[in-house]
Amino acid sequence: MTRVAIRSSSALLALGIVLFIATPAAGVDRSTEDFIDVARSARVDAAAVSDLTATTSIDGIPVDVAAIFNDPETRAGRLDALLAPGGAGHEPRTAALIHPILAEQRFDTTRNVSAATVVRAWTLRLVQGILSALERAIPGGLATLGWVLLVATVAGSGIVAVSLLRRREREVEGATRSDMGAERVRPATLERQAAAAERDGDLEEALRLRFHAALLRLDAHGAIRFHDGLTSGHVLDGVPHRLVPPLVAAHDEVVYGGRAPTLDDLAESRMGWPRVISEVTP
């Protein structure tokens, strides 16, 4: 499952990057009314300045408020200009005027807004728009969407797991075909090599060689057809003898399954295959 872990980690990393871009660090998107209230508080209370400068967008439009109001020497004047009554009627600044005011040259917003702020605010608006559209379009809203994504994730993981299992089965079958498709040698030669491997303590090699020799002898007597595509399943189907299933199972468990061979495995292979060959062939 290594590839699954890598893909999952990559997906989580990508999600983290998107969330970092989409969510301004310690940033706040305020409505124009809320921003005016915070600005009024910052005008008379220094403790409220941090709330003011935490604003990164107003009604979803990016504004580098920190760059405008961070400087104590210019802050008071800029707050006065922002909140001063305007027009002939001397009415207070309204929410509709907030962006035109902050866009004036004296607030220097054009040069102070960073590219990162613009990108984060734009991405935030995009994500919020997508989520709002999905919530309106899907019965049950985001809760339903969350369940759908969870089910899709579980189903996808199951498909990947089955795919990996089938791949492993194909690899084992391919290894069997490769082993069986090696250059033809005389069964007696393989049996001598098996005896030598057993004397040297290489029990797995001895078991493999005796299995190969047995298949060649069965082929020579017409019980099976030895070929590149021959698998253990074909041997079980083609040789109806009660000793064949345990002999084949022991071979596959050791050679392909990684089980440590025993002396009993070798003894059963050494005595069992000749008996099978003698009883299933004319």
C-alpha positions, 0 to 999 in steps of 0.5 A: 500500500505504499503508493496509496500512502504517497497519494494520500500524503500528496492529497493532504499536502495539496489541501493544506496549500489550498487552505493556506492560500484561501485563508489569510493568516490571522485575517478577517473579512468584515462587512463595511458596517462592521469595519466602520464600527471597528474604525470608530473604536480604534479612533478612541481606543488603542486596544482596538487598533489590532482588530482594525489591522487584522482586517484583510478584506471588506465585503470580500474585496482585498484591502491592506488595512494593516499597511494603511493604519499601522503607522501611529504617526499617520493613523489618527489622520487617516481615521479622521479622514475615513470617519469625518462627516462628508458632503453638504449635509455633513452626514457620517460616512456611509458603508457605500463610501468606504471603498472609494475613500480607502482608494484615494491617493492619500491612503496609498492603498495601491502601493501597499496591497501585497500580491499575497493578500490579493490572491488570498482574498480572491481565492477566499471569495472563490471558495466561499462562492463554490461552497454557497452554490453547492449548499444551495444545489444539494439537498441537505447542504454541506452535510450531505456533500460531506457524506458523499465525499466520505463514501467516495473516499472509502469506495476509492480506497477499496478499489485501490486495495483490490487493484493492488491485490490483483496486481500481486496475484498477477506478479505471483502468477508471472513468477510461476510462469517464468520459473516454469518457462525456463530452459528445458532440462532433463528431470533427472538432472533437476532431481540431482540438483535438488539432492545437492541443494538439500545436502547444502541446506538450501531446502527452498531450492531443493523443493523448487527443483523437485517440483519442476522435475515432477512437472516435466515428468508429468508432461512427458507422460501426457498428464499435463502440458508443460508451457509458459502459462502453466500455473499451480491451478492448472496442475491441480485441475490436470492431475486428479490425485489426493497427494497433489494439493498438499504438494502444490500448496507446500511448494507455493507457500515456500517459494512464493509465500515466504514460508520457511521450508521444513525437512518434512516438506522435502521428505513429502516432495521426495516421496510424494511426486514419484508416487503421483507420477506412477499412479496417474500415468500409464 
